[in-house]
């Protein structure tokens, strides 16, 4: 397939804006509280062109390459620390046909194991749990303590080759960042800090570990994990998929950035909020501000009567929002810029972690295959809120499990409407890709607006084609 790598391709428009619907770069120029330099820096060199082969989403052989070269070898987030808050609390993390057991072994320590009994191979632990002192296989009662040491196996006299000191559960690498427990099944893998690169510096002003989970939803989706994830890596789809959002967000005006720092790969998308999209006919700045204010107050569009008189522009809307958040959480939001309060700022960390940044959409996403097939996946969604500096993070709410036909909106309310709109497309993309006619030779992606997806695939193929 063609790869347009000529340097001439670096000279291209990076977003479209006008006076009413400015790009993110232009929208923030009049903000009274400017964002930090780390947000205003741009990093968007041309990442290549050409088509994407539909087999990347439909082929079982490609899926197996991902299992062997990606999921067995990369750092991946599993759960929030507060989901296993006490010693002995544990979490079962499944990806494709692999299963892992994550356990808090001390107040500030975690271990992770291959979730398999070393006797006959039964999955050792079936469900997450609290306060365990041991893990007992349901098949023959072989048992290990939470440090992974074999402590009991019936009929020891009949296993002369078993030595408990060499039959501990097999560990995988474990680390923490942003309130999440990460694992890497490859014992020889790089450290988590090298996988993250400079990404933690981007979140220094907005630490994810100082947030509580308001809900955690896990939904099974009848689509490849990449199809599901890529729906959240561009705003090009907003005009058609989320028509109500174009009243208050300029989807075409996003700034997109991506970083490759050795083994670290991440990207970012920033959409201006409080301004209308060019696709919203007859839109005004005042209406965009009013819709943004209404959404923050959970007011329906048809009940919108106008703005409070003190809100006249983005900055005054941001100041109102700061006060609202302070009253709701008790946390100090005074240091955050207008953009950090209002705009849609979303990061992506290879391979499957999408944490939003800022208070406009305080959401976290994780995507992964949920079976040894290319056409089904889990989508995990957390909604978070800030915890005051003196308040410890409370224990996390129980996971809400949704099947393919279940509605996000029925489970979590207003935010679920947008997620349902995205979910509606995903299985239909999977069906369509199975029916790809072969001409054109693959999927067409926009040069800039879908460049984060191009960047992801560039990194992915580098991993899959590596040693």
SETOR-802645 format. One line per 5 residues: number of its first residue (from 1); their letters; for each residue x, y, z of C-alpha. Coordinates in Angstrom, 2 decimals, decimal comma. Example, Ala and Ser with C-alpha at 12.3 -4.5 7.8 and 13.67 -1.06 7.14 Angstrom:
2
1) AS) 12,30 -4,50 7,80; 13,67 -1,06 7,14
REM end
This chain:
467
1) XXXXX) 0,00 0,00 0,00; 1,18 3,55 -0,68; 2,98 5,46 2,05; 3,12 9,19 1,41; 6,31 9,88 3,35
6) XXXXX) 7,50 12,91 1,35; 8,46 15,87 3,52; 6,01 17,98 1,51; 3,21 16,26 3,40; 4,31 17,98 6,61
11) XXXXX) 2,90 21,21 5,16; -0,82 20,64 5,63; -3,68 22,27 7,59; -3,85 21,15 11,20; -7,50 21,72 11,93
16) XXXXX) -10,02 24,11 10,42; -11,43 27,17 12,14; -13,11 30,49 11,50; -14,11 33,51 13,59; -17,23 31,86 15,04
21) XXXXX) -15,76 28,35 15,29; -12,05 28,80 16,01; -9,43 26,10 16,28; -8,40 25,13 19,79; -5,21 27,18 19,36
26) XXXXX) -7,26 30,28 18,53; -10,05 29,63 21,02; -7,68 29,81 24,00; -6,08 33,12 22,94; -8,76 35,17 24,69
31) XXXXX) -8,95 33,00 27,82; -8,11 34,92 30,98; -6,37 31,90 32,48; -4,02 30,42 29,94; -3,20 26,70 29,85
36) XXXXX) 0,27 25,51 30,82; 2,99 25,26 28,20; 2,77 21,47 28,10; -0,75 21,81 26,63; 0,12 24,53 24,13
41) XXXXX) 3,11 22,64 22,71; 2,38 20,98 19,39; 3,73 17,67 18,13; 2,07 16,61 14,90; 4,54 15,61 12,24
46) XXXXX) 3,05 13,72 9,28; 2,67 10,08 10,30; 2,08 8,50 6,91; -0,71 7,84 4,46; -2,08 4,96 2,46
51) XXXXX) -4,90 2,57 3,26; -5,55 0,35 6,27; -6,09 -3,34 5,55; -9,52 -4,50 6,86; -7,85 -7,76 7,96
56) XXXXX) -6,42 -5,88 10,93; -9,93 -5,93 12,38; -11,37 -9,18 11,05; -8,58 -11,74 10,70; -8,09 -14,41 13,35
61) XXXXX) -4,45 -14,71 12,30; -3,92 -10,99 12,90; -5,66 -11,32 16,26; -3,27 -14,12 17,24; -0,29 -11,95 16,29
66) XXXXX) -1,64 -9,33 18,67; -2,00 -11,86 21,48; 1,57 -13,13 21,09; 3,38 -9,89 20,23; 1,23 -7,34 22,07
71) XXXXX) -0,88 -8,62 24,95; 1,79 -11,05 26,18; 4,50 -8,38 26,01; 3,16 -4,93 26,75; 2,22 -2,82 29,76
76) XXXXX) -1,55 -2,56 30,14; -3,82 -1,02 32,82; -6,00 -3,48 34,71; -7,93 -1,83 37,55; -8,00 1,24 39,77
81) XXXXX) -6,05 0,96 43,02; -9,18 1,80 45,02; -10,95 -1,18 43,45; -8,69 -3,39 45,57; -8,15 -1,07 48,56
86) XXXXX) -7,24 -3,54 51,31; -4,70 -6,31 51,75; -6,05 -9,49 50,18; -8,38 -7,66 47,82; -7,90 -8,98 44,30
91) XXXXX) -8,95 -8,44 40,72; -9,23 -10,81 37,75; -8,04 -9,28 34,50; -8,81 -11,11 31,25; -7,52 -10,14 27,82
96) XXXXX) -8,15 -12,33 24,77; -7,54 -15,89 26,04; -5,19 -14,80 28,85; -6,10 -14,38 32,52; -4,23 -12,62 35,32
101) XXXXX) -4,73 -12,17 39,04; -3,85 -8,84 40,67; -3,74 -8,68 44,48; -2,87 -6,05 47,06; -0,28 -7,77 49,24
106) XXXXX) 0,46 -4,84 51,58; -1,01 -1,35 52,10; 1,26 0,02 49,36; 2,21 -3,09 47,41; 0,70 -5,19 44,63
111) XXXXX) 1,57 -8,46 42,95; 0,19 -9,97 39,77; 0,18 -13,61 38,67; -0,81 -15,76 35,75; -4,28 -16,80 36,88
116) XXXXX) -3,76 -20,53 36,56; -3,42 -23,45 38,97; -0,03 -25,06 38,45; -1,48 -28,54 39,04; -3,90 -29,18 36,17
121) XXXXX) -4,32 -25,72 34,68; -7,72 -24,64 35,97; -8,22 -20,88 36,13; -7,31 -20,34 39,76; -9,61 -17,44 40,65
126) XXXXX) -12,91 -16,82 38,87; -14,04 -13,45 40,23; -12,67 -10,38 42,02; -12,80 -10,63 45,79; -12,04 -9,01 49,14
131) XXXXX) -9,70 -9,83 52,00; -8,32 -13,14 50,75; -5,51 -14,83 52,66; -5,13 -17,60 50,10; -6,28 -18,66 46,65
136) XXXXX) -7,73 -22,17 46,51; -8,27 -24,00 43,25; -11,84 -25,24 42,98; -10,78 -28,41 41,17; -8,37 -30,16 43,57
141) XXXXX) -7,92 -27,62 46,39; -4,30 -26,71 45,67; -3,78 -23,41 47,53; -1,40 -20,46 47,42; -1,14 -17,50 49,80
146) XXXXX) -1,42 -13,95 48,47; 2,39 -13,78 48,14; 2,06 -16,59 45,60; 3,59 -19,32 47,77; 2,21 -22,86 47,56
151) XXXXX) 0,83 -23,63 51,02; -1,30 -26,77 50,52; -1,81 -29,60 48,06; -3,67 -32,74 49,09; -1,86 -36,05 48,81
156) XXXXX) 1,57 -34,49 48,93; 3,03 -37,99 49,33; 2,03 -38,72 45,72; 3,88 -35,76 44,15; 7,58 -36,48 44,69
161) XXXXX) 8,56 -33,96 42,01; 6,76 -31,02 43,69; 8,80 -28,74 45,90; 6,65 -25,93 47,35; 9,53 -23,45 47,15
166) XXXXX) 9,68 -23,87 43,35; 5,94 -24,11 42,78; 4,94 -20,55 43,55; 2,45 -18,80 41,30; 4,17 -17,36 38,25
171) XXXXX) 4,44 -13,61 38,56; 4,10 -10,94 35,92; 5,56 -7,45 36,16; 3,41 -4,93 38,00; 3,51 -1,15 38,40
176) XXXXX) 1,23 1,77 39,19; 0,52 5,11 37,59; -2,41 7,52 37,68; -4,25 5,44 40,26; -4,15 2,34 38,03
181) XXXXX) -2,39 -0,98 38,50; -0,53 -1,93 35,30; 0,81 -5,37 34,41; 3,17 -6,73 31,79; 3,26 -10,53 31,29
186) XXXXX) 6,80 -10,33 29,89; 9,25 -10,77 32,79; 12,01 -9,25 30,64; 10,00 -6,19 29,64; 11,07 -2,58 30,14
191) XXXXX) 9,98 -0,82 33,29; 6,61 0,94 33,35; 8,34 4,33 33,62; 10,02 3,74 30,25; 6,69 2,72 28,71
196) XXXXX) 5,11 5,96 29,97; 7,88 8,30 28,85; 7,05 11,93 29,58; 3,30 11,31 29,79; 3,22 11,68 33,63
201) XXXXX) 4,54 15,23 33,21; 1,43 16,09 31,21; -0,75 15,05 34,16; 1,20 16,74 36,97; -1,40 19,53 37,22
206) XXXXX) -4,32 17,12 37,03; -3,30 13,94 38,87; -5,56 10,99 38,13; -4,58 9,32 41,38; -6,33 12,12 43,30
211) XXXXX) -9,73 11,22 41,91; -12,56 8,95 42,96; -14,50 6,70 40,63; -18,18 7,67 40,45; -18,92 4,62 38,34
216) XXXXX) -17,10 1,87 36,44; -18,99 0,27 33,58; -17,68 -2,68 31,59; -19,53 -3,38 28,39; -19,14 -6,27 25,98
221) XXXXX) -19,14 -4,95 22,41; -19,53 -7,01 19,26; -16,57 -5,43 17,50; -12,80 -5,61 17,40; -11,12 -3,73 20,25
226) XXXXX) -9,46 -1,35 17,78; -12,79 -0,44 16,17; -14,17 0,44 19,58; -11,11 2,39 20,68; -10,70 4,32 17,44
231) XXXXX) -14,22 5,72 17,81; -12,75 7,82 20,64; -9,52 8,87 18,93; -11,02 11,44 16,55; -13,78 14,02 16,59
236) XXXXX) -14,46 13,74 12,85; -17,47 11,53 13,63; -19,15 14,00 16,00; -21,17 15,82 13,34; -22,92 12,62 12,20
241) XXXXX) -22,90 10,51 15,38; -23,42 13,14 18,12; -25,41 15,95 16,45; -26,31 17,56 19,80; -22,63 18,14 20,60
246) XXXXX) -21,95 20,35 17,57; -24,00 23,07 19,24; -21,22 23,63 21,78; -18,01 22,06 20,47; -16,03 22,72 17,30
251) XXXXX) -15,22 19,17 16,20; -13,29 20,29 13,10; -11,10 22,59 15,19; -9,35 19,96 17,32; -5,62 20,02 17,87
256) XXXXX) -4,00 16,58 17,55; -0,55 15,69 18,86; 1,48 12,49 19,13; 4,75 11,55 20,77; 7,21 8,70 20,17
261) XXXXX) 9,88 8,65 22,86; 11,78 5,43 22,39; 9,49 2,76 23,85; 6,87 5,32 24,92; 4,03 6,18 22,54
266) XXXXX) 1,10 8,46 23,33; -1,11 11,06 21,68; -3,59 13,81 22,50; -6,74 15,47 21,13; -8,01 18,88 22,30
271) XXXXX) -11,45 20,18 21,25; -12,63 23,70 22,05; -15,87 23,80 24,03; -18,21 26,75 24,40; -18,01 27,52 20,67
276) XXXXX) -20,27 26,07 17,96; -19,20 23,72 15,19; -19,18 24,98 11,63; -21,73 22,22 10,94; -24,30 23,70 13,31
281) XXXXX) -26,26 26,03 11,06; -27,26 29,31 12,63; -25,08 28,70 15,66; -23,94 31,57 17,85; -21,30 31,90 20,55
286) XXXXX) -24,02 32,71 23,09; -25,98 29,57 22,28; -22,83 27,46 22,53; -22,09 28,90 25,98; -25,68 28,31 27,07
291) XXXXX) -25,64 24,66 25,96; -22,32 24,08 27,74; -23,74 25,63 30,91; -26,93 23,55 30,61; -25,03 20,29 30,21
296) XXXXX) -22,99 21,09 33,33; -26,30 21,57 35,17; -27,88 18,46 33,62; -30,54 20,63 31,97; -32,24 19,29 28,86
301) XXXXX) -31,92 21,21 25,62; -35,65 21,76 25,40; -35,63 23,30 28,88; -32,82 25,73 28,09; -33,94 29,33 28,77
306) XXXXX) -30,63 31,20 28,54; -27,51 32,01 30,49; -27,04 33,59 33,90; -26,10 37,26 33,31; -22,59 36,83 34,73
311) XXXXX) -21,63 34,38 31,97; -20,63 36,27 28,85; -17,66 34,37 27,42; -15,52 31,26 27,87; -13,61 32,72 30,80
316) XXXXX) -16,68 33,69 32,80; -18,21 30,28 32,07; -14,99 28,64 33,28; -15,04 30,73 36,47; -18,63 29,70 37,18
321) XXXXX) -17,65 26,06 36,60; -14,67 26,33 39,00; -16,95 27,51 41,79; -19,49 24,80 41,03; -16,83 22,07 41,16
326) XXXXX) -15,33 23,45 44,38; -18,73 23,38 46,08; -19,42 19,86 44,83; -16,06 18,28 45,70; -14,37 20,50 48,28
331) XXXXX) -11,24 20,40 46,09; -9,41 23,52 44,97; -9,75 24,09 41,21; -8,42 27,64 41,20; -5,12 26,77 39,54
336) XXXXX) -6,70 25,23 36,45; -6,83 27,21 33,22; -10,05 27,93 31,35; -9,19 25,19 28,85; -8,60 22,62 31,60
341) XXXXX) -12,01 23,46 33,04; -13,98 23,55 29,78; -12,36 21,77 26,85; -12,39 18,17 25,71; -8,79 17,04 26,19
346) XXXXX) -8,14 13,34 25,73; -4,87 11,42 25,85; -4,05 7,94 24,58; -1,30 5,64 25,83; -0,28 2,67 23,72
351) XXXXX) -1,89 0,27 23,37; -5,38 0,75 24,86; -5,63 3,41 27,60; -7,51 6,68 26,97; -7,59 9,03 29,97
356) XXXXX) -9,38 12,32 29,48; -7,71 15,36 30,99; -9,54 18,23 32,70; -12,96 18,72 34,20; -15,11 18,87 31,09
361) XXXXX) -15,07 15,11 30,45; -13,39 13,40 33,44; -13,62 9,94 31,89; -11,22 7,02 31,51; -11,44 4,30 28,85
366) XXXXX) -9,73 0,92 28,44; -10,32 -1,40 25,46; -9,22 -5,03 25,05; -10,30 -8,27 23,35; -12,45 -10,36 25,70
371) XXXXX) -12,06 -13,72 23,94; -9,81 -15,54 21,52; -11,63 -13,92 18,60; -11,15 -10,68 16,65; -14,79 -9,58 16,75
376) XXXXX) -15,58 -8,98 20,43; -14,12 -6,75 23,13; -14,54 -5,14 26,51; -14,91 -1,40 26,88; -14,29 -0,19 30,44
381) XXXXX) -15,47 3,32 31,35; -14,81 5,23 34,57; -16,35 8,60 35,45; -14,27 10,36 38,10; -14,35 13,40 40,33
386) XXXXX) -11,62 15,12 42,25; -10,96 14,32 45,89; -10,02 17,17 48,20; -6,41 17,36 49,33; -7,30 16,16 52,83
391) XXXXX) -9,74 13,40 51,83; -8,56 9,86 51,07; -9,94 8,21 47,98; -13,04 6,23 48,93; -13,50 2,62 47,93
396) XXXXX) -14,60 2,25 44,34; -18,19 1,44 43,36; -19,00 -2,03 42,08; -18,45 -2,67 38,38; -21,61 -2,42 36,27
401) XXXXX) -21,52 -5,23 33,71; -23,36 -4,61 30,43; -24,00 -7,04 27,61; -23,92 -6,13 23,90; -27,62 -5,17 23,88
406) XXXXX) -27,62 -3,23 27,16; -27,78 0,56 27,19; -25,13 2,78 28,74; -27,75 5,47 29,27; -30,04 3,21 31,30
411) XXXXX) -27,07 2,24 33,47; -25,40 5,62 34,07; -27,71 8,38 32,89; -27,04 11,34 30,59; -23,42 10,57 29,74
416) XXXXX) -24,53 7,15 28,55; -26,44 8,71 25,65; -23,19 9,71 23,94; -21,63 6,30 24,64; -24,71 4,54 23,23
421) XXXXX) -24,39 6,60 20,05; -20,81 5,42 19,62; -21,67 1,84 20,53; -24,41 1,82 17,88; -21,80 2,17 15,13
426) XXXXX) -19,19 -0,29 16,34; -20,82 -3,67 15,49; -21,93 -2,25 12,16; -18,33 -1,34 11,32; -17,32 -4,91 12,16
431) XXXXX) -19,99 -6,29 9,81; -19,00 -3,85 7,09; -15,32 -4,74 7,26; -16,14 -8,43 6,84; -17,93 -7,39 3,62
436) XXXXX) -15,10 -5,21 2,29; -15,18 -5,43 -1,54; -11,41 -5,34 -2,02; -11,57 -2,16 -4,10; -10,43 0,24 -2,76
441) XXXXX) -7,59 -1,75 -1,26; -8,34 -0,63 2,29; -9,79 1,99 4,64; -9,22 5,68 3,92; -8,24 7,95 6,83
446) XXXXX) -8,09 11,72 6,92; -4,58 13,16 6,86; -4,98 15,19 10,07; -8,39 14,61 11,68; -7,77 10,85 11,89
451) XXXXX) -4,00 11,06 12,30; -4,07 9,69 15,86; -5,47 6,46 14,41; -2,70 6,43 11,80; -0,14 6,98 14,54
456) XXXXX) -1,60 4,12 16,59; -1,39 1,72 13,64; 2,16 2,80 12,87; 3,16 1,90 16,44; 1,08 -1,28 16,46
461) XXXXX) 2,61 -2,61 13,25; 6,08 -1,78 14,52; 5,38 -3,97 17,56; 3,79 -6,81 15,58; 6,59 -6,86 13,01
466) XX) 9,30 -6,73 15,64; 11,28 -9,63 16,98
REM end
